[in-house]
C-alpha cells in the first residue's frame, strides 16, 4: 500500500523499531492467552497459573504497545509535517500560470481535505500494527495448541479476507469518485464566499446555484459516501458471520468428529474470543486507510504535476540590491496561454507523439532525443524525482522550459490567448499608461513586466542587462506591484527596523486612512475594510518597499473621486519625480494627460500609434 511506502520513505528505522515492539507486544498477548487458558483449564492440563507471570506479561503488553504506538505516532506526524512542508514549498515554487490553471479550489482541497484524510489514515496505522501483532501471536498459539484448528481458522480467515477484498475494490472506486466531487463542492463553497452579493441579488440564480451546484455536489458526495459505507459494512458483517460460522462448525462438528480434548477446546474459545477485538478494530480502520490511499494519490499527482516544472525556489539569487533607477525594455516579447491542462502525470511508457517542434524553437530535435538551450532567458526545468524511472524513448530530457508543467501526451498542447510580440521601453521618471479593452492582454503584460510570467519569445532587459535564468529572481525584486486580485497581509512580513511603525503611520496619514487602521509592532489592527481602503493599505506596502519600478493594475478603480485625483495628480507625479519607473493599467481617460507614454493593446497586440 502506498501509505506504508510513504511512511518507509520518512524513516525505515523508525518503522522497523515500531514493528519490533509491536511483535513483542503481540507475542506477549499470545502468551497472556496461554496463561488465561492455564488458569481455566482442568488441573494438570497445562502449565500451572502464576499471578506473577500474569502481571509481568500484562506489563510487557502495555509497555511494548505504548512504545510501538508512540514511535509510530511520532513517525506519522513527522511524515504529515514533511508532506505539508513539501506541498507548500511546491505551490510557492511552481510557475504562476500553472497554479492559475490548477485553480484555487483544487489546491485548497489537496492542502486541506487530502492532507486531513491522509493524517487520519496515518494516525490509524499505530493501533493497526498492534492489532496485527496480536492477531499473529494468537494464531501462532493456536497453531501450537492444535494444527487442525489452526488450519481451519486460517482458511476461514483467508476466505473472509477474499470476500471483503472483493467488496473493497468497489469501495475504492467509490472513494475515488467521491474525492473528485469534493473538488466540485469546494469550488462551490468558494463561489458562495466570493459571489454572495450576486447570489443574494438574484433569487433564481441563487436557487439554481444552491439546488444544482452546491447542494447537488453535496448530495452526490453524500450518496457516494453512504454507498461506500454500506458496502463496507456489509463486507465487514459478512466476514464476522463467517468467523462465527467457523466457530460453530468447530464447536459442534469438528470437536466431536476429531474427539478433541476439553482443554484444547477451551484454549480455542479463548483464542477466538481474544481475536475478536483486534479483528474488529482492524476492520473498522480500513475505510480510513482507503480514503488516505486515495488522498495520497491525489497529493502525489499534484506533486508530480509541479515536479515537472522548473523550481522557482531554486533559482539562483545573489544578495544584490535593486538598481537605483530602472530602464525596462521589452523586445519582441510574446506569451501564449494554454486553454486546458494536460494530464497531471508522466507520459505512458513508449510515449505517444512528440510535441510540436515548431512550438518550441529552443529544442534541438536533430539527434532524435531532446537537448535544451535557453537562448531567450526562460527558466530551466525542475529535475525529476530522484531515483525515478528513466524517461521513455523519444522523450529524453525535460520538456521545454515555458513554466507550464506537463503537457498533453500525444500532440501539441492546445493554446489560447496570445499576447505579442510587444516592443516597449519604460524609462525612469516616466509615467506610462497601458490601456485597452477587457481581455486585450493588459494584465498578462503586467505579469511579464514583473517577472511573474516568463516570455516564451523575445526578451526583457533592465538597464541593458538581459533577464535570464540567473537573474530573474533578482529582477522580480525591482518591482513593487499591486494587481487587481492582490492579497493583503495583516502584518509587514519581510520588513524590519525600529522605525517601521512610524513609517507605516506616516503613509497611513498621507493616504487618509489613519482613522481606519492602526499599526503596532508591524501588525495592522484590521484589514476588514472597503476595497478602496484595502488598496490604500496595499499601496502602503508598495511605498515601504521603495523599489525602482512601480506597477498599478486598475488601482484607482475603487477610489472615491477626490482621492482618485490625488493618486493620478500627486502620488504618481511624486514617484516619477523620485526617478521611479511608473506603469499604470487604467481605463481613466480623464487622466491620460498625466502619462508621458501611452501604450494601447487590442486583442493581444500593440495598437498602431
N, C-alpha and C positions, 0 to 999 in steps of 0.2 A: 504494500500500500504506500502511496505517495507520502502519507503522513509520517510513517516510520522512516522513510528515506530522508524526509525533511528534518526530523529530529537527529538522525545519524549525521547529517551534514553539519549540524551545530556542534555536537560533541559525542563521538562514538564511545569515548572512555566513560563519559557520564552515563550513557545508556547501558554500557556493559556493567558498571558498578551497580546501577539500579536493578538490572536483571539478576545479577548475582544475589543481591539482598532479597529480591522477590522470590528467587528459588529457595533461598534459606527459609524464608517465611512460609512458602508453600510446603517445603519438607517438614517444617515444624507443625504446620496444620495437619499434615498427614499423620505425623507421629502422635498428635493430640487425639486423632481418631482412634489410633490403636490403644491409647490409654483409656479412652472412654469405653471402647469395646472390652478391654480387660476388666474394667470396673463393673460392667453389667453382665458379662459372660458368667456361666456357671463356674464354681470353684474348680481350680485345676485345669481349666480350659485354655489358659494362656498365661502371659506374664502377670504376676500379681500387681494390683494397682498400688501406686505410691503418690501421695499428695505432693511430696517434694518434687518429683519428676513432673507432675502435672503443672505445678506453679512455675517451674523453670521453663517448661515448654511454652506456657502462656506468655512468659516474659520474652522469650525468643521470638514468638509470633508477633507480639506488639512492637518490639524494638526493630526487628527486621522490616516489618511492614512500614513502620514510621520512617526509617532511614530511606527505604526504597521510594516511598511517596514524596519525601522531602527532596530527594535528588531529582526525581522526575518533575516535580513542580517547579523547582528552580530551573531545570533544563528547559521545560516547556515555556516558561515565562521569558527566559532569555531568548529562546527561539522566536517568540512573538515580538519581543522588543527589536531584535535584529531585522525581522521581516518588516516591521513598521518603519524602521530607520531606512532600510533599503528601498522600500516603496516610496517613501517621502523624498529620498535623495533622487530616485529615478524620475519622479514627477518634476522636481526642481531642475534636473539636468536635461530633461527632454526638450526638444525644439518646440517653440510656441505653437506652430501650426498643427503639429501632431496632437498636442493637448487640446487645441480647439476642436479638432475633428473627433477626438475621443468623446468629448462632451463632459461637462461638469458632473452630470448625474452618474455617468459610468465610473469616473474617478472616485466620487464620494461613495458609491456602492462598494467598490473594492476596498477603499481605505477604511470603511466603517463596517458594513454588513459582512463582507467576506472575512475581514480580519477578526470580527467578533465570532463568527461561526467557526473559524479555524481555532480561535482561542478556546472555545467551548470543547471542541474535539480534542485538542491537545491536553486540556485540563482533565479529560476523561481517561486519558491513557494511564496515568499512575495507578488508579484504582483497578483498571482493567488488567494491568500487569500482575498485580497481587492476586486478582481473581484467577487469572490463567495459571499462576504458580500453584495456587490452592487446588485447582482442578487437576493439574498434572500430579501433584502429590497424592491426592485422594485416589486417582486412578492407579497410580503406582502401588499404593497399599492394597487396592482391590485386586491387582494382578498377583500380589504375594498371597493374598487371602484365598483366591480361587481363580485359576486361569479361565475356566469356562464362563464364570460370571463376568470376568473382565472382558472376555471376547464378546459376550452378548451385549454388555453395556456400551462398549466402544462401537460395535456395529450399529446399535440403535442410535448412538450419538452421531455417527457419520451419516446415517440416513436422514436424521433430523437436520443436520447441517446442510446436506444437499437440497433438501426441500426448502429450507429457509433461504438458501442462496438463490434458488430459482425465483423466489419472491423478491429478493433484494435486487436482482437485475432490473426488475420493473421499477422498484422504488428508486434506484439510482437515476434512471432516465426521467422519472417524475421530478426528482430533486433538481436535476439539471434544467428541465423546462421551467420549474418554479424560480430558479435563480435568474433566468433570463427575464422573467416577468418582474422580478424585483427591480431590475434596471428601469423598466417602464413605470413602475409605481413610484420610484424615487424621482424620476423625471416629472411625474405628475405633481408630486409634493413640491418640487422646485417651482413648477409653473404656478402653483397656488400661492407660494410665498412672494413671487415677483410679479404675478399678474392679478393680485387680489382686487385691485381697483377696477380692472377691466371686467372681472367676473361679477363684482358687486353691481356694476353699472349696466349689465345686460343679463336679464333673467334667463332668457332662452339659452344664451351661451353658457351661463353658469350651470343650468340643469343638464345641458348636453355634456359639458365637461365632467361634471360630477358623476352622472349616470353611466356614460360610455367610456370615459377615460380613467378617471381616478378610481371610482368605485368598481368599474369594470375590471381594471387591472387587479384591484384588491380582492374582488370576488373570485377571479380566476386563480389568483395566488392562494386564496383560502381553499378553493376546491382541490388544487393540486396537493397542498399540504395535508388536507383531510384524506385524499385518496392514498397518498403515500403512508400516512399514519395508520389507516385502516388495513392496508395490505401488510404492513409490517406487524401490526397487532395480530392479524390472522396467522401470519407465519410464526410469530412467537408462541401463540397459544397452541398451534398445531404441533410445534416442537415439544411443548410442555405435555400435551396429550400423549405424544409418542413416548416420552420418558416415563410417564405414569403407566402407560400400557406395558412398557418393558418391565417395570417393577411388578405389575400384576402377573405377567407371564412367568417371571422368575419365582415369585412367591407361591403362586398357585399351580404352576406347571413344572417348571424346571427343577425346583427344590424337591418335589415329590418324585419326579421321574429319576433324578440322579441321587435321591436319598441323601441330600446334603445335611451335614450336622447342624445342630441348632446354633452353635457358636459362629459358624460361617454365615448363617442367615442373619444373625444379629449384627455381625460386622457389616454385611451387605446393606442392611437397612440403615445403619448409622452412616455409612459412607454416602449412600444415595441421598439421605436426608441432609447431610452436611454439604453435599454438592449443590443442592437446590438454590441456596442463596447466592453463591458466586456465579452460577449459571444465569440466574435471573438478572443479577447486576450487569453481567457482561452483555446479555441480550438487550437490556434496556439502554445501554450506551451506544449501540450500533447506529441508530439514526443520527446521533451527534457526529459519529465518525463519517457517515456517508455525506452529511452536509459539509463537514470540514474538508472532505476529499474533493467535493465539487468546488468549494470556495478556493481551495489551494490551486486547483487547475485554473480557475479564473485569475487568481493572483499571478500565477506563473505565466499565463497568457499575456497579462498586462506587462509583466517584467520583460517577457520576450519581445513584445512589440516595442518597448523602449530600449532594450539592449541592442536592437538592430540599428539604432540611431547613433549619431555622434553624442558623446557625453560632454555636455557643456560645462559641467563642474570640473572636468579635466582639462579645460582649455588653458593654454599657457598664460600665466599672468605674472608680470613683474611689477613690484610696487613702484609704479611710475605715476607721477602726478598728472592730472589732466593738463591740456595745453592752456595757456593764458587766454588766447583767442583762437577761434576755430573757423577756418575756411573749409566748408564741406562741399565736395564736388562729386556729383553723380555722373558717370559716363556709361551710356548705353545700358542702364540698369533695367532688368526685366524680372518679373516674377509671375508664376502661374500656379493657381490653386488646383488641388485635386478635388474632384466632385464627390468622391466617396473614398472610404478607407478600404485598403486591401485586407486580406486575411491577416489576423494578428498571429503570425507564426511563420516558421520556416517553410520553404517550398517542399513538396513531396520528393522523395528520392527519385533521381532521374530527371527531375525537374522541369518540364514544361518548356515553352518557347522562351528564348531570351528576350530581355526588354528591348524596346525600340532603340536602335542605335542612334537614330537621328536626334532623339530627345535628349541625349547626354553626350555632348561633344567632348567632354573631358575624359571619356572612357576609351582606352585603346583596345580594340577588338581584334587586332591583327593576328594575335597568337592563338586565337581560339578561346583562351581564358580571358581574365579581366585584370588589367593593371590600371591603377588610378594615378592621375596627376590632378593638381588643384590649381590651375592657372588663374582662376578668377577669384581666388580668395575664399572659396567656400570651405566648409568645415570637413575634416576627415571623419570617418565613422568611428563609433564606439566599437572596440573589439568585441567579438562574440564571447560567450560564456566560456571560461577556462575549462579545458577538458571536454568540451562538447564535441559532437561528431563533426567530421570534416564536411565542407560544403559539397553538394552533389556535383556531378560532372556538368561542365558548362556554366558553373556559377562561382568560379574561383574569385576570391576577393570580395570585399564588401560592396553593397550597392552604391550607386552614385551619391555623393555627399550633398544632397539637397535638403537635408534636415527633415525628411518626411517620414522616415521609418519604412517598414516593409511594404512592398507593393503587391499588387495582384500578380499571382503566378499565372503565366500563360499569355503574356502580352503586355503592351504598354499600359500604364495607368491612365484612367480617364481623367481628363483635365477640365477645369472650369474657367473661372475668370482669369484673364491675363492682363497684367499691367506692364507697359513699357513698349519700346525702350524709352527711358527717361534720361535726358541730359539736363542737368541743372547745377547751379552754383549758389551756395548760401554764404554770404560774406559776413565777417564780424561787423557789428554796429549797424547791421541791416535788418529791417523787418520784412519778412516775406510772408505773403498770404497765399495759401493754397486753397483754391475754390473749385467748385464743381458740384454737380447733382449727386443725389444719393446713388451709391453703387458705382461711382466713377473711379474709385481707387484711391481716395484721399487717405483713408486710414491705413491701407496697405503700404502706401508710400511712406507714411509716418513710421510704420514698423521697420521699414527698410532703413530710413534715415537714422533711427535709434539703434540699429543693430539687432533688433529682435527677430527680424527675418533676414535671411542671407540671400543676396541676389543670385539668381540662377544663371543670368548672363550679365555681363558688364561689371563695373567695379565702383567702389566708393573710396574716396581719399580725403584725409584731413590734413590740411596744410601741406599737400603734396605727398603725404605718406599713405600708400595704398593699404586698405584694410584687408588683411588676410587672416589665416588661421592663428598666427602667433600674436596678433594684436587686437582681435575683435573684442575680447573681454575688456581690454583697456579702453577700446573705442566706446563701449557702452557706458563707461564711467564718465564720459564727457558730456552726456546729455541729461537734462532734467525734463521729464515729460509728464504731462497729465493727459491721459486718454479719456475718452467718453465713458469707458467702463472701468474707471480707476477703482482701486481699493484703498480705503483709508485706515491705516493702523492707528490704534489709540495711544501708542507711545512712539517716541522718536528713536527707533532702532537704528543702530549704526552711528549715532551721534554721541559725542561726549564733550566734556569741557565744563568747567564750573559755572560758566555764564549761559548755559543752554536755555534755562528757563527765562532768563532776561531777554535773550534774543527772540525767543518764541513770543513773549508778551509784546515786544516791540512790533513784530509782524502782525499779531492779532489786533493791536490798536490800529495799525496802518490799514488793515483790511476790514476794520469796523465790526469785528465780532468778539472783541474782548469782553463784551457784556453777555455773551452767549456761552463762552467756554473759557476755562482757566487751565493752567498747566502747573504741575508740581512734580519735581524730580523726573522730568522728561515724559510724564504721562498726562494725557488730556483728560479733563473731567468728564467729557462726553463727546461722542461723535454722532449721537442721535439728533441730527439737525436736518434742515431742509437741504435739498440737493445743491442749491446755490451756495449755502453756507458750508457744506461739506467740500465743495470745490475750492472755497477760500482756504479751508484747512489744508487741502492738498497743495495749494499754492504756497502756504507757509513752509511746508516740507521742501518744495522745489526751491524756494528762496534760500532756505538754510543750506541746501546742497551747493549753491553758488557755483554752478557748472558753466562752461563756456557756451553751451548750446541749450536753448530753451524751446520746447515744442508744446504747443497747446492745441488740443483737438476739441474744437467746439466748446472751449472753456466758458465763454460768455453767454452761452445759450440759456442758462438758468439764472442769470443775474438780473437784478432789478435795473431799470433803465439808467438810473443815476450812477450806479456802480459799474455798469457796463461801459459807460462813457469814461469812467475813471480808469478802467482796465485798458481800454484802447488808447486813450489820450495820454495817460500818465504812466501807468505801470510798464507798458511795452516800451514807451519812449525812454523811461529810466533805464531799463535793461539794455536797450540799444546804445544809450549814451555811455554805459559802462563797458562797451565793447563786446556785448553778448551777441551771439547769432540767434535771432529770434524768428521762429517759424510758427505760423498760426493757421490752423484749419478753421475756416469760418464761412458762414453764409451772410454775415452782416455787411451788405453792400454799402450801408451808410458810412462805414469806416474804411472804405477802400483807399481813401486819400492818405491814411496813415502808412500804408505799405510802401516800401521802397521798391518792392518787386512783387508782381502778381503772376502766379502760376495757375493755369486752369487745366483741369483734367476732364476729359469726356470719354466715358466708357473705357478707361484704362490707358488712354493715350493723351499726350500733351496737345491741347488745343492750339491752333495757329494764333500767333500774337497779332 
